[in-house]
Amino acid sequence: MGGYVAACLVPETAVDSLILFCPAAYTARARNLEFGSGFTDVIRQAQSFLETDIGESLNGFTGKTLFIRGTKDDVIPEAVVQLYRQALASARLEEWTIEGCPHPIHRWAASRPHVQTAIVDRVVRFVTSPL
């Protein structure tokens, strides 16, 4: 949920850069619901992510964004990736897709030191590169 939360905070804070690991998109109807069964029921409705407000949140964001996802992510549909691409149209978007990686990137990478090192290296390069 961190990617969506980060996207929602962009209009509220001075953000120059975003790093999004397989970010989800949630319906705006879920935003003010308490985390629990009510929230879960709303976000699990079919295609509810199409009612997301990430476009509004990221509209006009011109900073840089590192968007990381896995080729085996069976949680985040391609339509959500497209929503982020559209929402980040004004940003400097760098995408990285990790071969064979499922949705829980960090847990999966923990047993693959070479992948874990590659993730850290990519993030460090991104963070230290000029705006």
N, CA, C and O atoms as CSV, one atom per row, in Angstrom:
chain,resi,resn,atom,element,x,y,z
A,1,MET,N,N,0.811,-1.200,0.000
A,1,MET,CA,C,0.000,0.000,0.000
A,1,MET,C,C,0.850,1.258,0.000
A,1,MET,O,O,0.335,2.357,-0.207
A,2,GLY,N,N,2.141,1.105,0.229
A,2,GLY,CA,C,3.019,2.257,0.349
A,2,GLY,C,C,3.092,3.124,-0.890
A,2,GLY,O,O,3.178,4.347,-0.784
A,3,GLY,N,N,3.060,2.512,-2.065
A,3,GLY,CA,C,3.123,3.288,-3.301
A,3,GLY,C,C,1.918,4.194,-3.462
A,3,GLY,O,O,2.051,5.354,-3.854
A,4,TYR,N,N,0.740,3.663,-3.160
A,4,TYR,CA,C,-0.475,4.459,-3.251
A,4,TYR,C,C,-0.453,5.583,-2.226
A,4,TYR,O,O,-0.805,6.721,-2.539
A,5,VAL,N,N,-0.039,5.268,-1.002
A,5,VAL,CA,C,0.032,6.288,0.045
A,5,VAL,C,C,1.019,7.381,-0.361
A,5,VAL,O,O,0.735,8.567,-0.195
A,6,ALA,N,N,2.170,6.987,-0.890
A,6,ALA,CA,C,3.156,7.971,-1.345
A,6,ALA,C,C,2.569,8.861,-2.437
A,6,ALA,O,O,2.761,10.077,-2.416
A,7,ALA,N,N,1.859,8.264,-3.385
A,7,ALA,CA,C,1.239,9.040,-4.459
A,7,ALA,C,C,0.232,10.036,-3.897
A,7,ALA,O,O,0.154,11.173,-4.362
A,8,CYS,N,N,-0.531,9.617,-2.907
A,8,CYS,CA,C,-1.542,10.501,-2.303
A,8,CYS,C,C,-0.911,11.651,-1.523
A,8,CYS,O,O,-1.536,12.699,-1.355
A,9,LEU,N,N,0.305,11.469,-1.051
A,9,LEU,CA,C,0.975,12.517,-0.278
A,9,LEU,C,C,1.672,13.559,-1.151
A,9,LEU,O,O,2.046,14.624,-0.659
A,10,VAL,N,N,1.850,13.268,-2.428
A,10,VAL,CA,C,2.554,14.198,-3.315
A,10,VAL,C,C,1.968,15.609,-3.280
A,10,VAL,O,O,2.734,16.565,-3.162
A,11,PRO,N,N,0.645,15.787,-3.377
A,11,PRO,CA,C,0.118,17.163,-3.360
A,11,PRO,C,C,0.240,17.849,-1.996
A,11,PRO,O,O,0.118,19.069,-1.894
A,12,GLU,N,N,0.481,17.057,-0.957
A,12,GLU,CA,C,0.528,17.589,0.406
A,12,GLU,C,C,1.936,17.945,0.873
A,12,GLU,O,O,2.096,18.629,1.884
A,13,THR,N,N,2.948,17.491,0.155
A,13,THR,CA,C,4.331,17.658,0.601
A,13,THR,C,C,5.220,18.099,-0.561
A,13,THR,O,O,4.829,18.021,-1.725
A,14,ALA,N,N,6.394,18.553,-0.229
A,14,ALA,CA,C,7.378,18.928,-1.253
A,14,ALA,C,C,8.169,17.675,-1.623
A,14,ALA,O,O,9.133,17.320,-0.945
A,15,VAL,N,N,7.763,17.021,-2.682
A,15,VAL,CA,C,8.378,15.774,-3.104
A,15,VAL,C,C,9.103,15.996,-4.423
A,15,VAL,O,O,8.524,16.510,-5.380
A,16,ASP,N,N,10.373,15.606,-4.468
A,16,ASP,CA,C,11.149,15.697,-5.701
A,16,ASP,C,C,11.299,14.348,-6.387
A,16,ASP,O,O,11.483,14.273,-7.602
A,17,SER,N,N,11.217,13.273,-5.587
A,17,SER,CA,C,11.461,11.933,-6.111
A,17,SER,C,C,10.530,10.929,-5.449
A,17,SER,O,O,10.140,11.077,-4.291
A,18,LEU,N,N,10.188,9.905,-6.218
A,18,LEU,CA,C,9.396,8.792,-5.701
A,18,LEU,C,C,10.066,7.485,-6.093
A,18,LEU,O,O,10.603,7.357,-7.194
A,19,ILE,N,N,10.031,6.525,-5.193
A,19,ILE,CA,C,10.424,5.157,-5.507
A,19,ILE,C,C,9.220,4.299,-5.182
A,19,ILE,O,O,8.791,4.226,-4.031
A,20,LEU,N,N,8.673,3.647,-6.202
A,20,LEU,CA,C,7.450,2.869,-6.052
A,20,LEU,C,C,7.740,1.405,-6.359
A,20,LEU,O,O,8.132,1.060,-7.474
A,21,PHE,N,N,7.546,0.555,-5.367
A,21,PHE,CA,C,7.697,-0.880,-5.553
A,21,PHE,C,C,6.317,-1.482,-5.789
A,21,PHE,O,O,5.480,-1.486,-4.887
A,22,CYS,N,N,6.076,-1.984,-6.980
A,22,CYS,CA,C,4.810,-2.607,-7.396
A,22,CYS,C,C,3.606,-1.934,-6.740
A,22,CYS,O,O,2.861,-2.574,-5.998
A,23,PRO,N,N,3.416,-0.643,-7.015
A,23,PRO,CA,C,2.345,0.087,-6.341
A,23,PRO,C,C,0.952,-0.339,-6.804
A,23,PRO,O,O,0.725,-0.654,-7.972
A,24,ALA,N,N,0.053,-0.336,-5.864
A,24,ALA,CA,C,-1.346,-0.637,-6.148
A,24,ALA,C,C,-2.094,0.667,-6.385
A,24,ALA,O,O,-1.555,1.758,-6.195
A,25,ALA,N,N,-3.319,0.533,-6.794
A,25,ALA,CA,C,-4.221,1.678,-6.921
A,25,ALA,C,C,-5.528,1.270,-6.264
A,25,ALA,O,O,-6.027,0.165,-6.475
A,26,TYR,N,N,-6.068,2.164,-5.473
A,26,TYR,CA,C,-7.299,1.868,-4.748
A,26,TYR,C,C,-8.368,2.885,-5.108
A,26,TYR,O,O,-8.066,4.027,-5.454
A,27,THR,N,N,-9.593,2.466,-5.025
A,27,THR,CA,C,-10.703,3.369,-5.245
A,27,THR,C,C,-10.656,4.493,-4.215
A,27,THR,O,O,-10.311,4.274,-3.054
A,28,ALA,N,N,-11.004,5.687,-4.652
A,28,ALA,CA,C,-11.028,6.837,-3.743
A,28,ALA,C,C,-12.039,6.628,-2.625
A,28,ALA,O,O,-11.929,7.257,-1.573
A,29,ARG,N,N,-13.016,5.762,-2.830
A,29,ARG,CA,C,-14.006,5.477,-1.785
A,29,ARG,C,C,-13.376,4.850,-0.556
A,29,ARG,O,O,-13.956,4.919,0.528
A,30,ALA,N,N,-12.216,4.245,-0.690
A,30,ALA,CA,C,-11.560,3.570,0.437
A,30,ALA,C,C,-10.683,4.511,1.258
A,30,ALA,O,O,-10.269,4.160,2.362
A,31,ARG,N,N,-10.403,5.673,0.745
A,31,ARG,CA,C,-9.418,6.556,1.367
A,31,ARG,C,C,-9.705,6.867,2.837
A,31,ARG,O,O,-8.778,6.863,3.647
A,32,ASN,N,N,-10.935,7.131,3.196
A,32,ASN,CA,C,-11.248,7.517,4.570
A,32,ASN,C,C,-11.815,6.380,5.420
A,32,ASN,O,O,-12.300,6.609,6.528
A,33,LEU,N,N,-11.753,5.174,4.905
A,33,LEU,CA,C,-12.225,4.030,5.673
A,33,LEU,C,C,-11.118,3.526,6.594
A,33,LEU,O,O,-9.938,3.589,6.249
A,34,GLU,N,N,-11.502,3.030,7.760
A,34,GLU,CA,C,-10.524,2.425,8.658
A,34,GLU,C,C,-10.038,1.124,8.042
A,34,GLU,O,O,-10.782,0.406,7.374
A,35,PHE,N,N,-8.771,0.846,8.286
A,35,PHE,CA,C,-8.191,-0.389,7.774
A,35,PHE,C,C,-8.887,-1.549,8.488
A,35,PHE,O,O,-8.944,-1.579,9.717
A,36,GLY,N,N,-9.398,-2.470,7.743
A,36,GLY,CA,C,-10.127,-3.600,8.305
A,36,GLY,C,C,-11.090,-4.141,7.277
A,36,GLY,O,O,-10.912,-3.944,6.075
A,37,SER,N,N,-12.112,-4.824,7.754
A,37,SER,CA,C,-13.001,-5.511,6.821
A,37,SER,C,C,-13.745,-4.557,5.891
A,37,SER,O,O,-13.929,-4.880,4.717
A,38,GLY,N,N,-14.175,-3.399,6.372
A,38,GLY,CA,C,-14.862,-2.448,5.491
A,38,GLY,C,C,-13.956,-1.974,4.378
A,38,GLY,O,O,-14.360,-1.913,3.217
A,39,PHE,N,N,-12.744,-1.641,4.733
A,39,PHE,CA,C,-11.744,-1.206,3.758
A,39,PHE,C,C,-11.464,-2.324,2.763
A,39,PHE,O,O,-11.483,-2.116,1.550
A,40,THR,N,N,-11.207,-3.503,3.292
A,40,THR,CA,C,-10.875,-4.648,2.449
A,40,THR,C,C,-12.019,-4.986,1.505
A,40,THR,O,O,-11.791,-5.294,0.335
A,41,ASP,N,N,-13.242,-4.929,2.004
A,41,ASP,CA,C,-14.397,-5.219,1.148
A,41,ASP,C,C,-14.460,-4.253,-0.030
A,41,ASP,O,O,-14.752,-4.661,-1.154
A,42,VAL,N,N,-14.186,-2.977,0.223
A,42,VAL,CA,C,-14.268,-1.967,-0.837
A,42,VAL,C,C,-13.150,-2.150,-1.862
A,42,VAL,O,O,-13.407,-2.106,-3.065
A,43,ILE,N,N,-11.907,-2.357,-1.402
A,43,ILE,CA,C,-10.799,-2.448,-2.358
A,43,ILE,C,C,-10.792,-3.766,-3.122
A,43,ILE,O,O,-10.158,-3.864,-4.173
A,44,ARG,N,N,-11.475,-4.764,-2.619
A,44,ARG,CA,C,-11.512,-6.056,-3.308
A,44,ARG,C,C,-12.656,-6.176,-4.301
A,44,ARG,O,O,-12.815,-7.219,-4.934
A,45,GLN,N,N,-13.446,-5.135,-4.447
A,45,GLN,CA,C,-14.501,-5.167,-5.458
A,45,GLN,C,C,-13.849,-5.153,-6.838
A,45,GLN,O,O,-12.889,-4.421,-7.076
A,46,ALA,N,N,-14.371,-5.951,-7.718
A,46,ALA,CA,C,-13.798,-6.084,-9.061
A,46,ALA,C,C,-13.631,-4.726,-9.731
A,46,ALA,O,O,-14.553,-3.911,-9.768
A,47,GLN,N,N,-12.448,-4.511,-10.253
A,47,GLN,CA,C,-12.117,-3.306,-11.025
A,47,GLN,C,C,-12.244,-2.000,-10.231
A,47,GLN,O,O,-12.272,-0.921,-10.823
A,48,SER,N,N,-12.321,-2.086,-8.902
A,48,SER,CA,C,-12.472,-0.854,-8.104
A,48,SER,C,C,-11.276,0.072,-8.276
A,48,SER,O,O,-11.400,1.283,-8.088
A,49,PHE,N,N,-10.130,-0.475,-8.627
A,49,PHE,CA,C,-8.934,0.354,-8.817
A,49,PHE,C,C,-9.119,1.370,-9.942
A,49,PHE,O,O,-8.405,2.370,-10.002
A,50,LEU,N,N,-10.068,1.116,-10.823
A,50,LEU,CA,C,-10.318,2.062,-11.914
A,50,LEU,C,C,-10.906,3.380,-11.403
A,50,LEU,O,O,-10.925,4.376,-12.126
A,51,GLU,N,N,-11.379,3.382,-10.171
A,51,GLU,CA,C,-11.924,4.588,-9.540
A,51,GLU,C,C,-10.860,5.301,-8.703
A,51,GLU,O,O,-11.189,6.089,-7.817
A,52,THR,N,N,-9.611,5.028,-8.981
A,52,THR,CA,C,-8.525,5.586,-8.184
A,52,THR,C,C,-8.372,7.083,-8.396
A,52,THR,O,O,-8.806,7.642,-9.404
A,53,ASP,N,N,-7.744,7.711,-7.416
A,53,ASP,CA,C,-7.470,9.140,-7.492
A,53,ASP,C,C,-5.977,9.426,-7.670
A,53,ASP,O,O,-5.533,10.552,-7.447
A,54,ILE,N,N,-5.201,8.418,-8.071
A,54,ILE,CA,C,-3.763,8.666,-8.236
A,54,ILE,C,C,-3.479,9.661,-9.348
A,54,ILE,O,O,-2.488,10.389,-9.293
A,55,GLY,N,N,-4.336,9.698,-10.354
A,55,GLY,CA,C,-4.157,10.680,-11.422
A,55,GLY,C,C,-4.225,12.092,-10.886
A,55,GLY,O,O,-3.429,12.947,-11.275
A,56,GLU,N,N,-5.164,12.341,-10.002
A,56,GLU,CA,C,-5.290,13.661,-9.376
A,56,GLU,C,C,-4.095,13.934,-8.467
A,56,GLU,O,O,-3.568,15.047,-8.439
A,57,SER,N,N,-3.676,12.923,-7.733
A,57,SER,CA,C,-2.562,13.101,-6.796
A,57,SER,C,C,-1.243,13.373,-7.510
A,57,SER,O,O,-0.434,14.179,-7.050
A,58,LEU,N,N,-1.033,12.704,-8.624
A,58,LEU,CA,C,0.246,12.825,-9.333
A,58,LEU,C,C,0.199,13.810,-10.496
A,58,LEU,O,O,1.213,14.043,-11.155
A,59,ASN,N,N,-0.964,14.386,-10.749
A,59,ASN,CA,C,-1.113,15.341,-11.831
A,59,ASN,C,C,-0.116,16.489,-11.674
A,59,ASN,O,O,-0.110,17.177,-10.653
A,60,GLY,N,N,0.708,16.687,-12.666
A,60,GLY,CA,C,1.674,17.780,-12.636
A,60,GLY,C,C,2.959,17.470,-11.891
A,60,GLY,O,O,3.842,18.325,-11.826
A,61,PHE,N,N,3.096,16.272,-11.326
A,61,PHE,CA,C,4.353,15.922,-10.655
A,61,PHE,C,C,5.451,15.838,-11.710
A,61,PHE,O,O,5.340,15.060,-12.658
A,62,THR,N,N,6.499,16.624,-11.555
A,62,THR,CA,C,7.564,16.675,-12.553
A,62,THR,C,C,8.883,16.125,-12.031
A,62,THR,O,O,9.908,16.202,-12.708
A,63,GLY,N,N,8.853,15.573,-10.834
A,63,GLY,CA,C,10.068,14.994,-10.262
A,63,GLY,C,C,10.427,13.690,-10.944
A,63,GLY,O,O,9.854,13.325,-11.971
A,64,LYS,N,N,11.367,13.008,-10.367
A,64,LYS,CA,C,11.774,11.726,-10.933
A,64,LYS,C,C,11.138,10.592,-10.141
A,64,LYS,O,O,10.916,10.692,-8.934
A,65,THR,N,N,10.853,9.508,-10.860
A,65,THR,CA,C,10.194,8.354,-10.252
A,65,THR,C,C,10.863,7.078,-10.716
A,65,THR,O,O,11.088,6.873,-11.909
A,66,LEU,N,N,11.178,6.223,-9.754
A,66,LEU,CA,C,11.673,4.885,-10.038
A,66,LEU,C,C,10.518,3.935,-9.750
A,66,LEU,O,O,10.044,3.848,-8.617
A,67,PHE,N,N,10.070,3.224,-10.780
A,67,PHE,CA,C,8.917,2.333,-10.704
A,67,PHE,C,C,9.439,0.913,-10.870
A,67,PHE,O,O,9.888,0.537,-11.953
A,68,ILE,N,N,9.380,0.124,-9.800
A,68,ILE,CA,C,9.938,-1.228,-9.808
A,68,ILE,C,C,8.806,-2.240,-9.669
A,68,ILE,O,O,7.923,-2.102,-8.822
A,69,ARG,N,N,8.857,-3.263,-10.525
A,69,ARG,CA,C,7.864,-4.333,-10.427
A,69,ARG,C,C,8.475,-5.628,-10.931
A,69,ARG,O,O,9.545,-5.624,-11.539
A,70,GLY,N,N,7.794,-6.731,-10.678
A,70,GLY,CA,C,8.266,-8.035,-11.110
A,70,GLY,C,C,7.453,-8.572,-12.267
A,70,GLY,O,O,6.291,-8.206,-12.443
A,71,THR,N,N,8.063,-9.441,-13.055
A,71,THR,CA,C,7.358,-10.031,-14.196
A,71,THR,C,C,6.323,-11.061,-13.765
A,71,THR,O,O,5.458,-11.427,-14.561
A,72,LYS,N,N,6.392,-11.529,-12.543
A,72,LYS,CA,C,5.458,-12.556,-12.053
A,72,LYS,C,C,4.503,-11.987,-11.004
A,72,LYS,O,O,3.973,-12.732,-10.180
A,73,ASP,N,N,4.285,-10.691,-11.029
A,73,ASP,CA,C,3.374,-10.057,-10.064
A,73,ASP,C,C,1.940,-10.396,-10.456
A,73,ASP,O,O,1.426,-9.890,-11.454
A,74,ASP,N,N,1.294,-11.258,-9.662
A,74,ASP,CA,C,-0.078,-11.641,-9.957
A,74,ASP,C,C,-1.081,-10.871,-9.097
A,74,ASP,O,O,-2.260,-11.222,-9.049
A,75,VAL,N,N,-0.614,-9.828,-8.421
A,75,VAL,CA,C,-1.476,-9.005,-7.572
A,75,VAL,C,C,-1.847,-7.701,-8.281
A,75,VAL,O,O,-3.009,-7.293,-8.263
A,76,ILE,N,N,-0.875,-7.055,-8.899
A,76,ILE,CA,C,-1.091,-5.764,-9.539
A,76,ILE,C,C,-1.356,-5.983,-11.032
A,76,ILE,O,O,-0.469,-6.425,-11.762
A,77,PRO,N,N,-2.572,-5.676,-11.482
A,77,PRO,CA,C,-2.876,-5.864,-12.909
A,77,PRO,C,C,-2.160,-4.847,-13.790
A,77,PRO,O,O,-1.812,-3.754,-13.342
A,78,GLU,N,N,-1.951,-5.214,-15.024
A,78,GLU,CA,C,-1.296,-4.322,-15.984
A,78,GLU,C,C,-2.046,-2.997,-16.105
A,78,GLU,O,O,-1.435,-1.962,-16.369
A,79,ALA,N,N,-3.352,-3.021,-15.916
A,79,ALA,CA,C,-4.142,-1.787,-15.986
A,79,ALA,C,C,-3.704,-0.783,-14.922
A,79,ALA,O,O,-3.750,0.423,-15.161
A,80,VAL,N,N,-3.286,-1.259,-13.765
A,80,VAL,CA,C,-2.797,-0.360,-12.708
A,80,VAL,C,C,-1.462,0.251,-13.120
A,80,VAL,O,O,-1.226,1.437,-12.893
A,81,VAL,N,N,-0.596,-0.546,-13.718
A,81,VAL,CA,C,0.685,-0.029,-14.211
A,81,VAL,C,C,0.417,1.079,-15.222
A,81,VAL,O,O,1.077,2.118,-15.196
A,82,GLN,N,N,-0.542,0.863,-16.106
A,82,GLN,CA,C,-0.892,1.882,-17.096
A,82,GLN,C,C,-1.435,3.144,-16.426
A,82,GLN,O,O,-1.132,4.252,-16.867
A,83,LEU,N,N,-2.229,2.991,-15.374
A,83,LEU,CA,C,-2.746,4.161,-14.644
A,83,LEU,C,C,-1.599,4.985,-14.073
A,83,LEU,O,O,-1.625,6.214,-14.135
A,84,TYR,N,N,-0.592,4.314,-13.516
A,84,TYR,CA,C,0.564,5.035,-12.984
A,84,TYR,C,C,1.350,5.711,-14.100
A,84,TYR,O,O,1.781,6.854,-13.951
A,85,ARG,N,N,1.538,5.017,-15.208
A,85,ARG,CA,C,2.251,5.631,-16.339
A,85,ARG,C,C,1.542,6.906,-16.790
A,85,ARG,O,O,2.186,7.927,-17.028
A,86,GLN,N,N,0.235,6.845,-16.904
A,86,GLN,CA,C,-0.537,8.028,-17.309
A,86,GLN,C,C,-0.428,9.133,-16.259
A,86,GLN,O,O,-0.238,10.301,-16.599
A,87,ALA,N,N,-0.549,8.761,-14.985
A,87,ALA,CA,C,-0.505,9.749,-13.909
A,87,ALA,C,C,0.868,10.405,-13.815
A,87,ALA,O,O,0.984,11.555,-13.393
A,88,LEU,N,N,1.903,9.673,-14.209
A,88,LEU,CA,C,3.278,10.182,-14.123
A,88,LEU,C,C,3.780,10.721,-15.460
A,88,LEU,O,O,4.987,10.778,-15.696
A,89,ALA,N,N,2.871,11.110,-16.317
A,89,ALA,CA,C,3.241,11.589,-17.654
A,89,ALA,C,C,4.154,12.806,-17.622
A,89,ALA,O,O,4.955,12.990,-18.539
A,90,SER,N,N,4.058,13.633,-16.603
A,90,SER,CA,C,4.901,14.831,-16.504
A,90,SER,C,C,6.197,14.569,-15.743
A,90,SER,O,O,7.086,15.419,-15.710
A,91,ALA,N,N,6.297,13.409,-15.143
A,91,ALA,CA,C,7.481,13.068,-14.341
A,91,ALA,C,C,8.572,12.467,-15.222
A,91,ALA,O,O,8.332,12.085,-16.367
A,92,ARG,N,N,9.751,12.395,-14.670
A,92,ARG,CA,C,10.837,11.658,-15.313
A,92,ARG,C,C,10.762,10.237,-14.771
A,92,ARG,O,O,11.260,9.947,-13.683
A,93,LEU,N,N,10.137,9.361,-15.539
A,93,LEU,CA,C,9.828,8.007,-15.099
A,93,LEU,C,C,10.890,7.021,-15.560
A,93,LEU,O,O,11.210,6.930,-16.745
A,94,GLU,N,N,11.422,6.292,-14.601
A,94,GLU,CA,C,12.359,5.205,-14.875
A,94,GLU,C,C,11.697,3.920,-14.392
A,94,GLU,O,O,11.388,3.781,-13.209
A,95,GLU,N,N,11.483,2.996,-15.299
A,95,GLU,CA,C,10.858,1.724,-14.940
A,95,GLU,C,C,11.899,0.616,-14.927
A,95,GLU,O,O,12.811,0.577,-15.752
A,96,TRP,N,N,11.733,-0.284,-13.963
A,96,TRP,CA,C,12.606,-1.453,-13.885
A,96,TRP,C,C,11.735,-2.655,-13.569
A,96,TRP,O,O,11.043,-2.675,-12.552
A,97,THR,N,N,11.768,-3.645,-14.426
A,97,THR,CA,C,11.018,-4.875,-14.230
A,97,THR,C,C,11.999,-5.989,-13.924
A,97,THR,O,O,12.928,-6.235,-14.692
A,98,ILE,N,N,11.793,-6.663,-12.798
A,98,ILE,CA,C,12.693,-7.724,-12.355
A,98,ILE,C,C,12.152,-9.073,-12.828
A,98,ILE,O,O,11.040,-9.471,-12.480
A,99,GLU,N,N,12.942,-9.746,-13.606
A,99,GLU,CA,C,12.541,-11.024,-14.198
A,99,GLU,C,C,12.268,-12.083,-13.114
A,99,GLU,O,O,13.067,-12.286,-12.199
A,100,GLY,N,N,11.117,-12.745,-13.252
A,100,GLY,CA,C,10.762,-13.850,-12.360
A,100,GLY,C,C,10.276,-13.441,-10.985
A,100,GLY,O,O,9.988,-14.298,-10.150
A,101,CYS,N,N,10.183,-12.166,-10.741
A,101,CYS,CA,C,9.854,-11.658,-9.409
A,101,CYS,C,C,8.341,-11.548,-9.204
A,101,CYS,O,O,7.639,-11.004,-10.057
A,102,PRO,N,N,7.831,-12.063,-8.070
A,102,PRO,CA,C,6.414,-11.918,-7.749
A,102,PRO,C,C,6.138,-10.590,-7.041
A,102,PRO,O,O,7.030,-9.754,-6.895
A,103,HIS,N,N,4.911,-10.414,-6.611
A,103,HIS,CA,C,4.512,-9.160,-5.953
A,103,HIS,C,C,5.324,-8.834,-4.699
A,103,HIS,O,O,5.760,-7.692,-4.555
A,104,PRO,N,N,5.545,-9.771,-3.794
A,104,PRO,CA,C,6.325,-9.419,-2.593
A,104,PRO,C,C,7.830,-9.353,-2.914
A,104,PRO,O,O,8.594,-10.252,-2.563
A,105,ILE,N,N,8.222,-8.290,-3.575
A,105,ILE,CA,C,9.596,-8.148,-4.084
A,105,ILE,C,C,10.640,-8.354,-2.992
A,105,ILE,O,O,11.572,-9.138,-3.168
A,106,HIS,N,N,10.494,-7.667,-1.883
A,106,HIS,CA,C,11.543,-7.703,-0.852
A,106,HIS,C,C,11.676,-9.084,-0.221
A,106,HIS,O,O,12.790,-9.546,0.026
A,107,ARG,N,N,10.570,-9.735,0.038
A,107,ARG,CA,C,10.615,-11.083,0.615
A,107,ARG,C,C,11.261,-12.055,-0.375
A,107,ARG,O,O,12.073,-12.896,0.013
A,108,TRP,N,N,10.898,-11.935,-1.654
A,108,TRP,CA,C,11.452,-12.796,-2.694
A,108,TRP,C,C,12.949,-12.548,-2.856
A,108,TRP,O,O,13.730,-13.491,-2.977
A,109,ALA,N,N,13.343,-11.278,-2.859
A,109,ALA,CA,C,14.755,-10.928,-3.060
A,109,ALA,C,C,15.621,-11.332,-1.869
A,109,ALA,O,O,16.825,-11.536,-2.024
A,110,ALA,N,N,15.026,-11.450,-0.691
A,110,ALA,CA,C,15.804,-11.788,0.516
A,110,ALA,C,C,16.529,-13.124,0.370
A,110,ALA,O,O,17.587,-13.314,0.970
A,111,SER,N,N,15.986,-14.044,-0.409
A,111,SER,CA,C,16.645,-15.337,-0.609
A,111,SER,C,C,17.454,-15.374,-1.902
A,111,SER,O,O,17.914,-16.435,-2.322
A,112,ARG,N,N,17.624,-14.218,-2.528
A,112,ARG,CA,C,18.401,-14.098,-3.769
A,112,ARG,C,C,19.359,-12.912,-3.622
A,112,ARG,O,O,19.058,-11.810,-4.081
A,113,PRO,N,N,20.493,-13.135,-2.992
A,113,PRO,CA,C,21.408,-12.026,-2.707
A,113,PRO,C,C,21.784,-11.193,-3.927
A,113,PRO,O,O,21.953,-9.979,-3.806
A,114,HIS,N,N,21.920,-11.809,-5.093
A,114,HIS,CA,C,22.283,-11.044,-6.294
A,114,HIS,C,C,21.162,-10.071,-6.688
A,114,HIS,O,O,21.433,-8.965,-7.155
A,115,VAL,N,N,19.918,-10.483,-6.499
A,115,VAL,CA,C,18.792,-9.594,-6.794
A,115,VAL,C,C,18.707,-8.500,-5.738
A,115,VAL,O,O,18.477,-7.334,-6.060
A,116,GLN,N,N,18.892,-8.876,-4.491
A,116,GLN,CA,C,18.851,-7.897,-3.409
A,116,GLN,C,C,19.919,-6.820,-3.622
A,116,GLN,O,O,19.652,-5.634,-3.433
A,117,THR,N,N,21.107,-7.230,-4.009
A,117,THR,CA,C,22.188,-6.287,-4.287
A,117,THR,C,C,21.835,-5.392,-5.475
A,117,THR,O,O,22.095,-4.189,-5.452
A,118,ALA,N,N,21.244,-5.982,-6.508
A,118,ALA,CA,C,20.856,-5.199,-7.688
A,118,ALA,C,C,19.802,-4.155,-7.327
A,118,ALA,O,O,19.843,-3.033,-7.830
A,119,ILE,N,N,18.861,-4.517,-6.461
A,119,ILE,CA,C,17.831,-3.564,-6.029
A,119,ILE,C,C,18.468,-2.411,-5.266
A,119,ILE,O,O,18.186,-1.244,-5.540
A,120,VAL,N,N,19.320,-2.740,-4.316
A,120,VAL,CA,C,19.987,-1.699,-3.529
A,120,VAL,C,C,20.809,-0.794,-4.434
A,120,VAL,O,O,20.759,0.429,-4.301
A,121,ASP,N,N,21.565,-1.385,-5.351
A,121,ASP,CA,C,22.387,-0.585,-6.277
A,121,ASP,C,C,21.528,0.337,-7.127
A,121,ASP,O,O,21.879,1.500,-7.329
A,122,ARG,N,N,20.413,-0.166,-7.625
A,122,ARG,CA,C,19.527,0.640,-8.481
A,122,ARG,C,C,18.922,1.796,-7.701
A,122,ARG,O,O,18.845,2.917,-8.202
A,123,VAL,N,N,18.493,1.524,-6.477
A,123,VAL,CA,C,17.908,2.570,-5.634
A,123,VAL,C,C,18.957,3.621,-5.274
A,123,VAL,O,O,18.673,4.818,-5.315
A,124,VAL,N,N,20.144,3.191,-4.928
A,124,VAL,CA,C,21.218,4.139,-4.582
A,124,VAL,C,C,21.557,5.015,-5.783
A,124,VAL,O,O,21.695,6.229,-5.637
A,125,ARG,N,N,21.691,4.421,-6.964
A,125,ARG,CA,C,21.963,5.213,-8.174
A,125,ARG,C,C,20.858,6.235,-8.421
A,125,ARG,O,O,21.128,7.383,-8.775
A,126,PHE,N,N,19.623,5.809,-8.234
A,126,PHE,CA,C,18.477,6.686,-8.453
A,126,PHE,C,C,18.500,7.851,-7.451
A,126,PHE,O,O,18.342,9.011,-7.832
A,127,VAL,N,N,18.695,7.531,-6.199
A,127,VAL,CA,C,18.658,8.548,-5.134
A,127,VAL,C,C,19.803,9.544,-5.293
A,127,VAL,O,O,19.632,10.729,-5.008
A,128,THR,N,N,20.955,9.082,-5.739
A,128,THR,CA,C,22.116,9.961,-5.834
A,128,THR,C,C,22.246,10.654,-7.183
A,128,THR,O,O,23.120,11.501,-7.367
A,129,SER,N,N,21.377,10.296,-8.129
A,129,SER,CA,C,21.446,10.964,-9.428
A,129,SER,C,C,20.831,12.357,-9.314
A,129,SER,O,O,19.945,12.578,-8.488
A,130,PRO,N,N,21.296,13.294,-10.139
A,130,PRO,CA,C,20.763,14.653,-10.058
A,130,PRO,C,C,19.281,14.717,-10.383
A,130,PRO,O,O,18.754,13.900,-11.137
A,131,LEU,N,N,18.632,15.693,-9.804
A,131,LEU,CA,C,17.213,15.905,-10.082
A,131,LEU,C,C,17.090,16.413,-11.445
A,131,LEU,O,O,15.979,16.669,-11.910
